[in-house]
Amino acid sequence: LATHTSGLPRIPPSLLLRALRAPLDPYRRYDDAALARDLARLRPLLWWRSAQRRRRGPRVRYSNLGYALLGQALAMVWGAPLPEALRT
């Protein structure tokens, strides 16, 4: 997730229209429940996996969604909301 090689899209499909309307902050009201719903519906891109097998090393594709998931995982490990965990 941290290296942007997860195969997740840059932005979840549920936010595509919002991103067009509010490109500076489409995640403004995006909460943990929305993240869980989007991740349950998504599958890492299949071409991504096959491309990794053919090339040396993983292919990088920037993903805000991947970083949102990484933030959730870090918060769970720390047992605190992400901003508090990062300050600690």
PAKEMI-129614 format. One record per atom (N, C-alpha, C, CB): chain; atom name; x, y, z. Coordinates in Angstrom, 2 decimals. Glycine has a CB too. Layout:
N
tormi chaine=A; atome=CA; east=X; north=Y; up=Z;
...
END
This chain:
88
tormi chaine=A; atome=N; east=0.82; north=-1.20; up=0.00;
tormi chaine=A; atome=CA; east=0.00; north=0.00; up=0.00;
tormi chaine=A; atome=C; east=0.87; north=1.26; up=0.00;
tormi chaine=A; atome=CB; east=-0.94; north=0.00; up=1.21;
tormi chaine=A; atome=N; east=1.89; north=1.26; up=0.81;
tormi chaine=A; atome=CA; east=2.74; north=2.45; up=0.93;
tormi chaine=A; atome=C; east=3.53; north=2.73; up=-0.34;
tormi chaine=A; atome=CB; east=3.69; north=2.29; up=2.10;
tormi chaine=A; atome=N; east=3.78; north=1.71; up=-1.13;
tormi chaine=A; atome=CA; east=4.55; north=1.90; up=-2.36;
tormi chaine=A; atome=C; east=3.67; north=2.04; up=-3.60;
tormi chaine=A; atome=CB; east=5.51; north=0.76; up=-2.56;
tormi chaine=A; atome=N; east=2.35; north=2.10; up=-3.40;
tormi chaine=A; atome=CA; east=1.39; north=2.26; up=-4.50;
tormi chaine=A; atome=C; east=1.49; north=1.14; up=-5.52;
tormi chaine=A; atome=CB; east=1.60; north=3.60; up=-5.20;
tormi chaine=A; atome=N; east=1.65; north=-0.09; up=-5.04;
tormi chaine=A; atome=CA; east=1.72; north=-1.24; up=-5.93;
tormi chaine=A; atome=C; east=0.63; north=-2.26; up=-5.60;
tormi chaine=A; atome=CB; east=3.09; north=-1.89; up=-5.84;
tormi chaine=A; atome=N; east=-0.45; north=-1.83; up=-4.96;
tormi chaine=A; atome=CA; east=-1.52; north=-2.74; up=-4.53;
tormi chaine=A; atome=C; east=-2.47; north=-3.11; up=-5.65;
tormi chaine=A; atome=CB; east=-2.29; north=-2.12; up=-3.41;
tormi chaine=A; atome=N; east=-2.52; north=-2.33; up=-6.71;
tormi chaine=A; atome=CA; east=-3.47; north=-2.57; up=-7.77;
tormi chaine=A; atome=C; east=-4.81; north=-1.89; up=-7.52;
tormi chaine=A; atome=CB; east=-3.68; north=-4.03; up=-7.94;
tormi chaine=A; atome=N; east=-4.93; north=-1.15; up=-6.43;
tormi chaine=A; atome=CA; east=-6.16; north=-0.42; up=-6.16;
tormi chaine=A; atome=C; east=-6.21; north=0.83; up=-7.03;
tormi chaine=A; atome=CB; east=-6.27; north=-0.04; up=-4.66;
tormi chaine=A; atome=N; east=-7.41; north=1.27; up=-7.41;
tormi chaine=A; atome=CA; east=-7.51; north=2.48; up=-8.23;
tormi chaine=A; atome=C; east=-7.13; north=3.73; up=-7.44;
tormi chaine=A; atome=CB; east=-8.92; north=2.63; up=-8.79;
tormi chaine=A; atome=N; east=-6.85; north=4.79; up=-8.15;
tormi chaine=A; atome=CA; east=-6.49; north=6.06; up=-7.51;
tormi chaine=A; atome=C; east=-7.60; north=6.56; up=-6.61;
tormi chaine=A; atome=CB; east=-6.16; north=7.11; up=-8.57;
tormi chaine=A; atome=N; east=-8.82; north=6.45; up=-7.09;
tormi chaine=A; atome=CA; east=-9.98; north=6.94; up=-6.35;
tormi chaine=A; atome=C; east=-11.07; north=5.88; up=-6.47;
tormi chaine=A; atome=CB; east=-10.46; north=8.34; up=-6.90;
tormi chaine=A; atome=N; east=-11.83; north=5.64; up=-5.40;
tormi chaine=A; atome=CA; east=-12.88; north=4.63; up=-5.49;
tormi chaine=A; atome=C; east=-13.98; north=5.05; up=-6.45;
tormi chaine=A; atome=CB; east=-13.48; north=4.37; up=-4.11;
tormi chaine=A; atome=N; east=-14.58; north=4.09; up=-7.15;
tormi chaine=A; atome=CA; east=-15.64; north=4.42; up=-8.10;
tormi chaine=A; atome=C; east=-16.79; north=5.23; up=-7.49;
tormi chaine=A; atome=CB; east=-16.20; north=3.16; up=-8.69;
tormi chaine=A; atome=N; east=-17.08; north=5.03; up=-6.22;
tormi chaine=A; atome=CA; east=-18.18; north=5.77; up=-5.59;
tormi chaine=A; atome=C; east=-17.89; north=7.27; up=-5.49;
tormi chaine=A; atome=CB; east=-18.45; north=5.21; up=-4.21;
tormi chaine=A; atome=N; east=-16.64; north=7.66; up=-5.66;
tormi chaine=A; atome=CA; east=-16.28; north=9.08; up=-5.54;
tormi chaine=A; atome=C; east=-15.98; north=9.75; up=-6.88;
tormi chaine=A; atome=CB; east=-15.08; north=9.21; up=-4.64;
tormi chaine=A; atome=N; east=-16.11; north=9.03; up=-7.96;
tormi chaine=A; atome=CA; east=-15.74; north=9.61; up=-9.26;
tormi chaine=A; atome=C; east=-16.52; north=10.89; up=-9.57;
tormi chaine=A; atome=CB; east=-15.95; north=8.59; up=-10.36;
tormi chaine=A; atome=N; east=-17.83; north=10.86; up=-9.42;
tormi chaine=A; atome=CA; east=-18.63; north=12.07; up=-9.70;
tormi chaine=A; atome=C; east=-18.29; north=13.19; up=-8.74;
tormi chaine=A; atome=CB; east=-20.12; north=11.75; up=-9.63;
tormi chaine=A; atome=N; east=-18.12; north=12.86; up=-7.47;
tormi chaine=A; atome=CA; east=-17.77; north=13.88; up=-6.48;
tormi chaine=A; atome=C; east=-16.41; north=14.49; up=-6.80;
tormi chaine=A; atome=CB; east=-17.76; north=13.28; up=-5.07;
tormi chaine=A; atome=N; east=-15.49; north=13.68; up=-7.30;
tormi chaine=A; atome=CA; east=-14.16; north=14.19; up=-7.65;
tormi chaine=A; atome=C; east=-14.24; north=15.19; up=-8.80;
tormi chaine=A; atome=CB; east=-13.23; north=13.03; up=-8.03;
tormi chaine=A; atome=N; east=-15.18; north=14.96; up=-9.71;
tormi chaine=A; atome=CA; east=-15.36; north=15.92; up=-10.80;
tormi chaine=A; atome=C; east=-15.97; north=17.23; up=-10.31;
tormi chaine=A; atome=CB; east=-16.23; north=15.31; up=-11.89;
tormi chaine=A; atome=N; east=-16.87; north=17.12; up=-9.35;
tormi chaine=A; atome=CA; east=-17.54; north=18.32; up=-8.83;
tormi chaine=A; atome=C; east=-16.69; north=19.08; up=-7.82;
tormi chaine=A; atome=CB; east=-18.85; north=17.93; up=-8.18;
tormi chaine=A; atome=N; east=-15.92; north=18.36; up=-7.03;
tormi chaine=A; atome=CA; east=-15.09; north=18.98; up=-5.99;
tormi chaine=A; atome=C; east=-13.68; north=18.39; up=-6.06;
tormi chaine=A; atome=CB; east=-15.71; north=18.77; up=-4.57;
tormi chaine=A; atome=N; east=-12.92; north=18.72; up=-7.10;
tormi chaine=A; atome=CA; east=-11.63; north=18.07; up=-7.31;
tormi chaine=A; atome=C; east=-10.60; north=18.32; up=-6.21;
tormi chaine=A; atome=CB; east=-11.06; north=18.52; up=-8.60;
tormi chaine=A; atome=N; east=-10.75; north=19.39; up=-5.46;
tormi chaine=A; atome=CA; east=-9.77; north=19.68; up=-4.42;
tormi chaine=A; atome=C; east=-9.93; north=18.81; up=-3.18;
tormi chaine=A; atome=CB; east=-9.85; north=21.13; up=-4.02;
tormi chaine=A; atome=N; east=-11.15; north=18.32; up=-2.92;
tormi chaine=A; atome=CA; east=-11.37; north=17.51; up=-1.73;
tormi chaine=A; atome=C; east=-12.55; north=16.56; up=-1.89;
tormi chaine=A; atome=CB; east=-11.60; north=18.41; up=-0.53;
tormi chaine=A; atome=N; east=-12.43; north=15.58; up=-2.77;
tormi chaine=A; atome=CA; east=-13.55; north=14.64; up=-2.95;
tormi chaine=A; atome=C; east=-13.76; north=13.74; up=-1.73;
tormi chaine=A; atome=CB; east=-13.31; north=13.79; up=-4.18;
tormi chaine=A; atome=N; east=-12.76; north=13.63; up=-0.87;
tormi chaine=A; atome=CA; east=-12.85; north=12.75; up=0.30;
tormi chaine=A; atome=C; east=-13.43; north=13.46; up=1.53;
tormi chaine=A; atome=CB; east=-11.49; north=12.21; up=0.64;
tormi chaine=A; atome=N; east=-13.91; north=14.66; up=1.37;
tormi chaine=A; atome=CA; east=-14.34; north=15.47; up=2.52;
tormi chaine=A; atome=C; east=-15.30; north=14.73; up=3.46;
tormi chaine=A; atome=CB; east=-15.01; north=16.73; up=2.02;
tormi chaine=A; atome=N; east=-16.29; north=14.06; up=2.92;
tormi chaine=A; atome=CA; east=-17.25; north=13.35; up=3.76;
tormi chaine=A; atome=C; east=-17.09; north=11.83; up=3.63;
tormi chaine=A; atome=CB; east=-18.68; north=13.76; up=3.39;
tormi chaine=A; atome=N; east=-15.97; north=11.39; up=3.20;
tormi chaine=A; atome=CA; east=-15.69; north=9.96; up=3.03;
tormi chaine=A; atome=C; east=-15.27; north=9.39; up=4.37;
tormi chaine=A; atome=CB; east=-14.57; north=9.73; up=1.95;
tormi chaine=A; atome=N; east=-16.08; north=8.48; up=4.90;
tormi chaine=A; atome=CA; east=-15.81; north=7.95; up=6.24;
tormi chaine=A; atome=C; east=-15.39; north=6.49; up=6.20;
tormi chaine=A; atome=CB; east=-17.05; north=8.11; up=7.13;
tormi chaine=A; atome=N; east=-15.19; north=5.92; up=7.38;
tormi chaine=A; atome=CA; east=-14.74; north=4.53; up=7.48;
tormi chaine=A; atome=C; east=-15.73; north=3.56; up=6.85;
tormi chaine=A; atome=CB; east=-14.51; north=4.16; up=8.94;
tormi chaine=A; atome=N; east=-17.02; north=3.82; up=7.01;
tormi chaine=A; atome=CA; east=-18.03; north=2.94; up=6.44;
tormi chaine=A; atome=C; east=-17.98; north=2.96; up=4.92;
tormi chaine=A; atome=CB; east=-19.43; north=3.35; up=6.93;
tormi chaine=A; atome=N; east=-17.78; north=4.13; up=4.34;
tormi chaine=A; atome=CA; east=-17.67; north=4.24; up=2.88;
tormi chaine=A; atome=C; east=-16.42; north=3.51; up=2.38;
tormi chaine=A; atome=CB; east=-17.62; north=5.73; up=2.44;
tormi chaine=A; atome=N; east=-15.33; north=3.63; up=3.11;
tormi chaine=A; atome=CA; east=-14.10; north=2.92; up=2.74;
tormi chaine=A; atome=C; east=-14.35; north=1.42; up=2.75;
tormi chaine=A; atome=CB; east=-12.95; north=3.28; up=3.71;
tormi chaine=A; atome=N; east=-14.99; north=0.91; up=3.78;
tormi chaine=A; atome=CA; east=-15.27; north=-0.52; up=3.88;
tormi chaine=A; atome=C; east=-16.17; north=-0.98; up=2.74;
tormi chaine=A; atome=CB; east=-15.92; north=-0.86; up=5.23;
tormi chaine=A; atome=N; east=-17.20; north=-0.19; up=2.41;
tormi chaine=A; atome=CA; east=-18.10; north=-0.55; up=1.30;
tormi chaine=A; atome=C; east=-17.34; north=-0.60; up=-0.03;
tormi chaine=A; atome=CB; east=-19.26; north=0.46; up=1.20;
tormi chaine=A; atome=N; east=-16.53; north=0.41; up=-0.27;
tormi chaine=A; atome=CA; east=-15.78; north=0.44; up=-1.53;
tormi chaine=A; atome=C; east=-14.78; north=-0.70; up=-1.64;
tormi chaine=A; atome=CB; east=-15.05; north=1.77; up=-1.67;
tormi chaine=A; atome=N; east=-14.09; north=-1.00; up=-0.56;
tormi chaine=A; atome=CA; east=-13.11; north=-2.08; up=-0.60;
tormi chaine=A; atome=C; east=-13.78; north=-3.43; up=-0.80;
tormi chaine=A; atome=CB; east=-12.28; north=-2.09; up=0.68;
tormi chaine=A; atome=N; east=-14.98; north=-3.60; up=-0.24;
tormi chaine=A; atome=CA; east=-15.71; north=-4.86; up=-0.41;
tormi chaine=A; atome=C; east=-16.12; north=-5.07; up=-1.86;
tormi chaine=A; atome=CB; east=-16.94; north=-4.88; up=0.49;
tormi chaine=A; atome=N; east=-16.32; north=-3.99; up=-2.59;
tormi chaine=A; atome=CA; east=-16.76; north=-4.07; up=-3.99;
tormi chaine=A; atome=C; east=-15.61; north=-4.17; up=-4.98;
tormi chaine=A; atome=CB; east=-17.61; north=-2.87; up=-4.33;
tormi chaine=A; atome=N; east=-14.44; north=-3.77; up=-4.58;
tormi chaine=A; atome=CA; east=-13.30; north=-3.71; up=-5.50;
tormi chaine=A; atome=C; east=-12.46; north=-4.97; up=-5.47;
tormi chaine=A; atome=CB; east=-12.43; north=-2.51; up=-5.18;
tormi chaine=A; atome=N; east=-11.83; north=-5.21; up=-6.58;
tormi chaine=A; atome=CA; east=-10.81; north=-6.25; up=-6.68;
tormi chaine=A; atome=C; east=-9.58; north=-5.57; up=-7.28;
tormi chaine=A; atome=CB; east=-11.30; north=-7.49; up=-7.55;
tormi chaine=A; atome=N; east=-8.40; north=-5.92; up=-6.78;
tormi chaine=A; atome=CA; east=-7.22; north=-5.35; up=-7.43;
tormi chaine=A; atome=C; east=-7.25; north=-5.67; up=-8.92;
tormi chaine=A; atome=CB; east=-5.91; north=-5.89; up=-6.77;
tormi chaine=A; atome=N; east=-6.77; north=-4.76; up=-9.69;
tormi chaine=A; atome=CA; east=-6.83; north=-4.91; up=-11.15;
tormi chaine=A; atome=C; east=-6.09; north=-6.16; up=-11.60;
tormi chaine=A; atome=CB; east=-6.23; north=-3.68; up=-11.83;
tormi chaine=A; atome=N; east=-6.76; north=-6.98; up=-12.38;
tormi chaine=A; atome=CA; east=-6.17; north=-8.24; up=-12.84;
tormi chaine=A; atome=C; east=-4.96; north=-8.01; up=-13.73;
tormi chaine=A; atome=CB; east=-7.20; north=-9.07; up=-13.59;
tormi chaine=A; atome=N; east=-5.03; north=-6.98; up=-14.60;
tormi chaine=A; atome=CA; east=-3.88; north=-6.71; up=-15.47;
tormi chaine=A; atome=C; east=-2.67; north=-6.31; up=-14.64;
tormi chaine=A; atome=CB; east=-4.21; north=-5.60; up=-16.48;
tormi chaine=A; atome=N; east=-2.93; north=-5.75; up=-13.47;
tormi chaine=A; atome=CA; east=-1.85; north=-5.35; up=-12.58;
tormi chaine=A; atome=C; east=-1.01; north=-6.55; up=-12.18;
tormi chaine=A; atome=CB; east=-2.41; north=-4.64; up=-11.34;
tormi chaine=A; atome=N; east=-1.67; north=-7.62; up=-11.78;
tormi chaine=A; atome=CA; east=-0.96; north=-8.83; up=-11.35;
tormi chaine=A; atome=C; east=-0.17; north=-9.44; up=-12.50;
tormi chaine=A; atome=CB; east=-1.94; north=-9.85; up=-10.79;
tormi chaine=A; atome=N; east=-0.79; north=-9.54; up=-13.67;
tormi chaine=A; atome=CA; east=-0.08; north=-10.14; up=-14.78;
tormi chaine=A; atome=C; east=1.09; north=-9.26; up=-15.22;
tormi chaine=A; atome=CB; east=-1.03; north=-10.38; up=-15.96;
tormi chaine=A; atome=N; east=0.93; north=-7.95; up=-15.13;
tormi chaine=A; atome=CA; east=2.04; north=-7.05; up=-15.48;
tormi chaine=A; atome=C; east=3.19; north=-7.23; up=-14.51;
tormi chaine=A; atome=CB; east=1.57; north=-5.58; up=-15.47;
tormi chaine=A; atome=N; east=2.88; north=-7.47; up=-13.25;
tormi chaine=A; atome=CA; east=3.94; north=-7.67; up=-12.26;
tormi chaine=A; atome=C; east=4.73; north=-8.94; up=-12.57;
tormi chaine=A; atome=CB; east=3.35; north=-7.75; up=-10.84;
tormi chaine=A; atome=N; east=4.04; north=-9.96; up=-13.02;
tormi chaine=A; atome=CA; east=4.73; north=-11.22; up=-13.33;
tormi chaine=A; atome=C; east=5.68; north=-11.08; up=-14.52;
tormi chaine=A; atome=CB; east=3.71; north=-12.33; up=-13.61;
tormi chaine=A; atome=N; east=5.30; north=-10.25; up=-15.48;
tormi chaine=A; atome=CA; east=6.11; north=-10.10; up=-16.70;
tormi chaine=A; atome=C; east=7.29; north=-9.15; up=-16.50;
tormi chaine=A; atome=CB; east=5.25; north=-9.60; up=-17.84;
tormi chaine=A; atome=N; east=7.19; north=-8.26; up=-15.57;
tormi chaine=A; atome=CA; east=8.24; north=-7.25; up=-15.40;
tormi chaine=A; atome=C; east=9.06; north=-7.53; up=-14.15;
tormi chaine=A; atome=CB; east=7.63; north=-5.84; up=-15.32;
tormi chaine=A; atome=N; east=10.18; north=-6.89; up=-14.11;
tormi chaine=A; atome=CA; east=10.98; north=-6.96; up=-12.89;
tormi chaine=A; atome=C; east=10.48; north=-5.91; up=-11.93;
tormi chaine=A; atome=CB; east=12.50; north=-6.77; up=-13.19;
tormi chaine=A; atome=N; east=10.03; north=-6.34; up=-10.80;
tormi chaine=A; atome=CA; east=9.53; north=-5.41; up=-9.79;
tormi chaine=A; atome=C; east=8.09; north=-4.99; up=-10.05;
tormi chaine=A; atome=CB; east=10.41; north=-4.19; up=-9.75;
tormi chaine=A; atome=N; east=7.45; north=-4.47; up=-9.03;
tormi chaine=A; atome=CA; east=6.05; north=-4.06; up=-9.14;
tormi chaine=A; atome=C; east=5.88; north=-2.78; up=-9.93;
tormi chaine=A; atome=CB; east=5.45; north=-3.90; up=-7.77;
tormi chaine=A; atome=N; east=4.72; north=-2.64; up=-10.52;
tormi chaine=A; atome=CA; east=4.38; north=-1.42; up=-11.25;
tormi chaine=A; atome=C; east=3.70; north=-0.45; up=-10.29;
tormi chaine=A; atome=CB; east=3.45; north=-1.73; up=-12.47;
tormi chaine=A; atome=N; east=4.11; north=0.79; up=-10.30;
tormi chaine=A; atome=CA; east=3.57; north=1.80; up=-9.40;
tormi chaine=A; atome=C; east=2.36; north=2.47; up=-10.04;
tormi chaine=A; atome=CB; east=4.65; north=2.84; up=-9.04;
tormi chaine=A; atome=N; east=1.28; north=2.57; up=-9.29;
tormi chaine=A; atome=CA; east=0.10; north=3.30; up=-9.72;
tormi chaine=A; atome=C; east=-0.46; north=4.00; up=-8.49;
tormi chaine=A; atome=CB; east=-0.97; north=2.35; up=-10.39;
tormi chaine=A; atome=N; east=-0.35; north=5.31; up=-8.46;
tormi chaine=A; atome=CA; east=-0.75; north=6.09; up=-7.30;
tormi chaine=A; atome=C; east=-2.19; north=5.79; up=-6.90;
tormi chaine=A; atome=CB; east=-0.58; north=7.58; up=-7.57;
tormi chaine=A; atome=N; east=-2.43; north=5.60; up=-5.59;
tormi chaine=A; atome=CA; east=-3.76; north=5.26; up=-5.11;
tormi chaine=A; atome=C; east=-4.07; north=5.96; up=-3.79;
tormi chaine=A; atome=CB; east=-3.90; north=3.75; up=-4.96;
tormi chaine=A; atome=N; east=-4.93; north=6.97; up=-3.85;
tormi chaine=A; atome=CA; east=-5.42; north=7.57; up=-2.60;
tormi chaine=A; atome=C; east=-6.18; north=6.53; up=-1.79;
tormi chaine=A; atome=CB; east=-6.32; north=8.79; up=-2.89;
tormi chaine=A; atome=N; east=-6.92; north=5.68; up=-2.46;
tormi chaine=A; atome=CA; east=-7.69; north=4.64; up=-1.80;
tormi chaine=A; atome=C; east=-6.77; north=3.70; up=-1.02;
tormi chaine=A; atome=CB; east=-8.52; north=3.85; up=-2.82;
tormi chaine=A; atome=N; east=-5.65; north=3.34; up=-1.62;
tormi chaine=A; atome=CA; east=-4.67; north=2.50; up=-0.93;
tormi chaine=A; atome=C; east=-4.13; north=3.17; up=0.32;
tormi chaine=A; atome=CB; east=-3.53; north=2.16; up=-1.86;
tormi chaine=A; atome=N; east=-3.89; north=4.47; up=0.24;
tormi chaine=A; atome=CA; east=-3.40; north=5.18; up=1.41;
tormi chaine=A; atome=C; east=-4.47; north=5.30; up=2.49;
tormi chaine=A; atome=CB; east=-2.91; north=6.57; up=1.02;
tormi chaine=A; atome=N; east=-5.74; north=5.41; up=2.08;
tormi chaine=A; atome=CA; east=-6.82; north=5.43; up=3.07;
tormi chaine=A; atome=C; east=-6.86; north=4.10; up=3.82;
tormi chaine=A; atome=CB; east=-8.19; north=5.70; up=2.38;
tormi chaine=A; atome=N; east=-6.70; north=3.01; up=3.08;
tormi chaine=A; atome=CA; east=-6.67; north=1.69; up=3.70;
tormi chaine=A; atome=C; east=-5.45; north=1.55; up=4.61;
tormi chaine=A; atome=CB; east=-6.67; north=0.59; up=2.63;
tormi chaine=A; atome=N; east=-4.31; north=2.03; up=4.17;
tormi chaine=A; atome=CA; east=-3.10; north=1.99; up=5.00;
tormi chaine=A; atome=C; east=-3.31; north=2.78; up=6.29;
tormi chaine=A; atome=CB; east=-1.90; north=2.54; up=4.22;
tormi chaine=A; atome=N; east=-3.94; north=3.94; up=6.18;
tormi chaine=A; atome=CA; east=-4.23; north=4.74; up=7.38;
tormi chaine=A; atome=C; east=-5.11; north=3.99; up=8.35;
tormi chaine=A; atome=CB; east=-4.88; north=6.05; up=6.99;
tormi chaine=A; atome=N; east=-6.12; north=3.30; up=7.84;
tormi chaine=A; atome=CA; east=-7.01; north=2.51; up=8.69;
tormi chaine=A; atome=C; east=-6.23; north=1.40; up=9.39;
tormi chaine=A; atome=CB; east=-8.15; north=1.91; up=7.86;
tormi chaine=A; atome=N; east=-5.38; north=0.73; up=8.65;
tormi chaine=A; atome=CA; east=-4.59; north=-0.36; up=9.23;
tormi chaine=A; atome=C; east=-3.66; north=0.17; up=10.33;
tormi chaine=A; atome=CB; east=-3.77; north=-1.07; up=8.13;
tormi chaine=A; atome=N; east=-3.00; north=1.29; up=10.07;
tormi chaine=A; atome=CA; east=-2.11; north=1.86; up=11.09;
tormi chaine=A; atome=C; east=-2.88; north=2.28; up=12.34;
tormi chaine=A; atome=CB; east=-1.36; north=3.07; up=10.51;
tormi chaine=A; atome=N; east=-4.04; north=2.87; up=12.15;
tormi chaine=A; atome=CA; east=-4.87; north=3.27; up=13.29;
tormi chaine=A; atome=C; east=-5.28; north=2.05; up=14.10;
tormi chaine=A; atome=CB; east=-6.11; north=4.05; up=12.81;
tormi chaine=A; atome=N; east=-5.62; north=0.96; up=13.43;
tormi chaine=A; atome=CA; east=-6.01; north=-0.26; up=14.14;
tormi chaine=A; atome=C; east=-4.83; north=-0.83; up=14.94;
tormi chaine=A; atome=CB; east=-6.55; north=-1.31; up=13.16;
tormi chaine=A; atome=N; east=-3.66; north=-0.84; up=14.33;
tormi chaine=A; atome=CA; east=-2.48; north=-1.36; up=15.02;
tormi chaine=A; atome=C; east=-2.14; north=-0.51; up=16.24;
tormi chaine=A; atome=CB; east=-1.27; north=-1.39; up=14.06;
tormi chaine=A; atome=N; east=-2.23; north=0.81; up=16.10;
tormi chaine=A; atome=CA; east=-1.92; north=1.72; up=17.20;
tormi chaine=A; atome=C; east=-3.04; north=1.78; up=18.22;
tormi chaine=A; atome=CB; east=-1.64; north=3.12; up=16.66;
tormi chaine=A; atome=N; east=-4.25; north=1.39; up=17.83;
tormi chaine=A; atome=CA; east=-5.38; north=1.44; up=18.75;
tormi chaine=A; atome=C; east=-5.84; north=2.86; up=19.02;
tormi chaine=A; atome=CB; east=-5.03; north=0.75; up=20.05;
tormi chaine=A; atome=N; east=-5.64; north=3.73; up=18.04;
tormi chaine=A; atome=CA; east=-6.00; north=5.15; up=18.19;
tormi chaine=A; atome=C; east=-6.34; north=5.69; up=16.81;
tormi chaine=A; atome=CB; east=-4.84; north=5.98; up=18.86;
tormi chaine=A; atome=N; east=-7.12; north=6.78; up=16.77;
tormi chaine=A; atome=CA; east=-7.38; north=7.41; up=15.46;
tormi chaine=A; atome=C; east=-6.05; north=7.79; up=14.80;
tormi chaine=A; atome=CB; east=-8.28; north=8.68; up=15.62;
tormi chaine=A; atome=N; east=-6.01; north=7.76; up=13.48;
tormi chaine=A; atome=CA; east=-4.76; north=7.99; up=12.75;
tormi chaine=A; atome=C; east=-4.06; north=9.29; up=13.12;
tormi chaine=A; atome=CB; east=-5.03; north=7.98; up=11.29;
tormi chaine=A; atome=N; east=-4.75; north=10.43; up=13.18;
tormi chaine=A; atome=CA; east=-4.03; north=11.66; up=13.54;
tormi chaine=A; atome=C; east=-3.32; north=11.55; up=14.90;
tormi chaine=A; atome=CB; east=-5.00; north=12.85; up=13.56;
tormi chaine=A; atome=N; east=-3.97; north=10.93; up=15.85;
tormi chaine=A; atome=CA; east=-3.35; north=10.75; up=17.17;
tormi chaine=A; atome=C; east=-2.17; north=9.77; up=17.10;
tormi chaine=A; atome=CB; east=-4.40; north=10.24; up=18.19;
tormi chaine=A; atome=N; east=-2.34; north=8.70; up=16.35;
tormi chaine=A; atome=CA; east=-1.26; north=7.72; up=16.19;
tormi chaine=A; atome=C; east=-0.04; north=8.35; up=15.53;
tormi chaine=A; atome=CB; east=-1.74; north=6.52; up=15.36;
tormi chaine=A; atome=N; east=-0.27; north=9.20; up=14.52;
tormi chaine=A; atome=CA; east=0.84; north=9.85; up=13.85;
tormi chaine=A; atome=C; east=1.55; north=10.85; up=14.76;
tormi chaine=A; atome=CB; east=0.35; north=10.56; up=12.61;
tormi chaine=A; atome=N; east=0.78; north=11.57; up=15.57;
tormi chaine=A; atome=CA; east=1.42; north=12.49; up=16.52;
tormi chaine=A; atome=C; east=2.27; north=11.74; up=17.53;
tormi chaine=A; atome=CB; east=0.35; north=13.33; up=17.25;
tormi chaine=A; atome=N; east=1.79; north=10.58; up=17.97;
tormi chaine=A; atome=CA; east=2.53; north=9.77; up=18.94;
tormi chaine=A; atome=C; east=3.85; north=9.28; up=18.32;
tormi chaine=A; atome=CB; east=1.67; north=8.57; up=19.40;
END
